[in-house]
Amino acid sequence: MFLQTVLLLLRAEGLHSCPQMTWAKFHRTVAEIVSPPGALVLFCGMSIGFEDPEAAQPRTGRAPLGETVTFVER
Ligand SMILES: Cc1cc2nc3c(=O)[nH]c(=O)nc-3n(C[C@H](O)[C@H](O)[C@H](O)COP(=O)(O)O)c2cc1C
């Protein structure tokens, strides 16, 4: 949920992102490069930048809101 908040705030600033938890498998290698302070361990990587709309990449579709959310009114 914390990450989702960061992702949404990035969009609000016009930025795009791609979280990747798989980086956590390589936390020792990453630590050799970034030297994290104390007992910090990499939990999740996240690329942040601007999407290249011209890039040839598969685009994941989005389900319509009504497929996953039900608004209950009283
Ligand atoms: C917390 C989190 C961790 C993720 N970790 C990975 C990962 O390790 N490897 C991966 O291929 N995709 C991972 N994803 C999915 C990608 O970030 C991305 O959502 C997916 O490629 C689909 O792109 P889209 O969300 O722009 O449609 C993760 C997503 C979230 C929210």
The ligand as a Tripos MOL2 file, in Angstrom:
@<TRIPOS>MOLECULE
LIG
   31    33     1     0     0
SMALL
NO_CHARGES

@<TRIPOS>ATOM
      1 C1          5.1900   -4.1020   -5.4950 C.3       1 LIG1
      2 C2          5.4010   -4.5530   -6.9300 C.ar      1 LIG1
      3 C3          6.5000   -5.3470   -7.2330 C.ar      1 LIG1
      4 C4          6.7190   -5.7910   -8.5520 C.ar      1 LIG1
      5 N1          7.8030   -6.5630   -8.8370 N.ar      1 LIG1
      6 C5          8.0050   -7.0150  -10.1000 C.ar      1 LIG1
      7 C6          9.1210   -7.8380  -10.4030 C.ar      1 LIG1
      8 O1          9.9320   -8.1780   -9.5590 O.2       1 LIG1
      9 N2          9.2520   -8.2610  -11.6850 N.ar      1 LIG1
     10 C7          8.3760   -7.9060  -12.6720 C.ar      1 LIG1
     11 O2          8.5530   -8.3190  -13.8220 O.2       1 LIG1
     12 N3          7.3090   -7.1180  -12.3860 N.ar      1 LIG1
     13 C8          7.1130   -6.6710  -11.1360 C.ar      1 LIG1
     14 N4          6.0190   -5.8990  -10.8580 N.ar      1 LIG1
     15 C9          5.1210   -5.5220  -11.9670 C.3       1 LIG1
     16 C10         5.6520   -4.3430  -12.7360 C.3       1 LIG1
     17 O3          6.0890   -3.2810  -11.9040 O.3       1 LIG1
     18 C11         4.5520   -3.7600  -13.6510 C.3       1 LIG1
     19 O4          3.4350   -3.4650  -12.8660 O.3       1 LIG1
     20 C12         4.1990   -4.7420  -14.7290 C.3       1 LIG1
     21 O5          5.3310   -4.8820  -15.5700 O.3       1 LIG1
     22 C13         3.0040   -4.2570  -15.5720 C.3       1 LIG1
     23 O6          3.2050   -2.9520  -16.0200 O.3       1 LIG1
     24 P1          2.0230   -1.9110  -15.8640 P.3       1 LIG1
     25 O7          1.6940   -1.8730  -14.4000 O.co2     1 LIG1
     26 O8          2.5660   -0.5950  -16.3830 O.co2     1 LIG1
     27 O9          0.9150   -2.4290  -16.7000 O.co2     1 LIG1
     28 C14         5.8090   -5.4280   -9.5690 C.ar      1 LIG1
     29 C15         4.7070   -4.6330   -9.2610 C.ar      1 LIG1
     30 C16         4.4980   -4.1950   -7.9610 C.ar      1 LIG1
     31 C17         3.3020   -3.3370   -7.6600 C.3       1 LIG1
@<TRIPOS>BOND
     1     1     2 1
     2     2     3 ar
     3     2    30 ar
     4     3     4 ar
     5     4     5 ar
     6     4    28 ar
     7     5     6 ar
     8     6     7 ar
     9     6    13 1
    10     7     8 2
    11     7     9 ar
    12     9    10 ar
    13    10    11 2
    14    10    12 ar
    15    12    13 ar
    16    13    14 ar
    17    14    15 1
    18    14    28 ar
    19    15    16 1
    20    16    17 1
    21    16    18 1
    22    18    19 1
    23    18    20 1
    24    20    21 1
    25    20    22 1
    26    22    23 1
    27    23    24 1
    28    24    25 2
    29    24    26 1
    30    24    27 1
    31    28    29 ar
    32    29    30 ar
    33    30    31 1
@<TRIPOS>SUBSTRUCTURE
     1 LIG1         1 GROUP 0 **** ****
